[in-house]
Amino acid sequence: MKNITLNVEGMSCNHCVNTVEKTLKELGAEGKVNLAAKTVEVSYDENGTTIEAIKEAIEEQGYDVV
């Protein structure tokens, strides 16, 4: 498993947290959102998905990965 922390702009509430974490789960990754820090700690299997796919999936939900 690979771990990375992403800075994500646009998250402001628990709905945002649930949306991002659910999106990651659908990709086979695990995510823990820190709303105050505007970060997402992601654990994923490099054989199952890529960091590019993870970023794209989050951005498709309306958030900006910076």
N, C-alpha and C positions, 0 to 999 in steps of 0.2 A: 504494500500500500504506500502510496505517495501522499504527502501532506503539503498543503500550500494555503497561505492566507491571502485572500483577495480583498481589495478595497472596493466597496460597492456603494455608489451614490444613489439616492432616491428612496431608500428604505426609511419609513417613518413610523410604522405601527406593527402590531402583532400579525396583521394580515400579510404584510410584506415579509415578515419572518417566515410564516407558514408557506407562502408562495415560493420563496427561494429554496427553503429546505425540501419542499415537495418536488420541485423541479430537479434538484440534485438527486433525490432518491430515484426519480424516474430514469436517470442516466446511470444508475448503479453506484452513485457516489453518496457519501454521507457529508452533511454540512451542519455547522453550528454557527448561527448568526449572532453577532454581538451588535445589537442595534445602536447602542451608545457610541461605539467606536466605528460604526459603519464598515464592519469587516465580516467576512465569512471564512471560517476555518473549514477547509475541504479535505477529505480523505477519499482517495479514489484508486482504483486498480488501473495502471497504465495499459493493461491488456484489454480493458473493457471500454475505456473512454479516454479522451484527451483533454488537456486543459483548455484548448481552443474550443472544443465542443461544450465544455462547462461554461466558459465565458459567454459563448453565443446563446446558450439556453437561458442564462440569467438575463442577458440583454433583451432577448425575445419577450421576457416578462415585463419589460419597461424600465429596467434598472441599468445603470451605467457602471461597468467594471473599469476602474481606473488604475 
